[in-house]
Amino acid sequence: MGAISAIMTKDDAILSDELNHASIIDGCRLSGAKIIRVKHQDMTDLEEKAKTALESGRYKKIMYITDGVFSMDGDIANLPDMIPIAEKYGLITYVDDAHGSGVMGKGAGTVKHFGLNHKIDMQMGTLSKAIGVVGGYVAGSKLLIDWLKSRSRPFLFSTSLTPGAAGAALTSIQLMQDHPELVDKVWENAEYFKNELKKIGYDIGVSQTPITPVILGDETMTQRFSSKLIEQGIYVKPIVFPTVPLGTGRVRNMPTAEHTKEMLDQAIAVYLNVGKEMGII
């Protein structure tokens, strides 16, 4: 809400992936810019809409915004194919890496994962997920950051992070840099957990990251399923319409570096029991 509205205005247009996070949608709306939905990860649709927006002559600036890692399905933005389109049509590029920071690119995020630091204009991320604290960040050129410091209303008219939160975030980032095995462990645990879920018959969708959905479909069944998991000691929240499209209800798992194989096996056993009990698998 702070970064997008400081750059884009009612004279501009934003091309936004249709599965972008709600906070991106809110930031786009706050800017007053024309919002043009782009089909999820569809580079042909992106190019067609970028071309149409540019050739219309109606907009001073055009931005393309995408999540780095999509929060509900766990798939990764196709940044390598997006960059040539952005360069061809002069798009400002903005990557919301809330779900990639601390996980992708050895912890440095999705942009770093693809080696595209010099190609992306704005990278935003949170300090409240993998970093484990609170707050967020925007990374970009010095000119961009100076502009945001003077024009971002949510930044100007709010208080700063507490010293304790800032210190904890710095320490967390330092730990990731000094101990890359922690990030590797997240991926190791995620791969093991995903494979075990698939073995017993669950649909985990198209996830390419440690975000591991179990897609059930029916909203009521999803909520019952979540309740039964929680009753048996596995904390997994239901995600249903309107957070996800109708008929795609799911629970979402997030293995961490602190989970042991025994913990994951315990969770798998509960998934197996509950799934059989409810006739899902």
Disulfide bonds with the S-S distance in Angstrom:
none
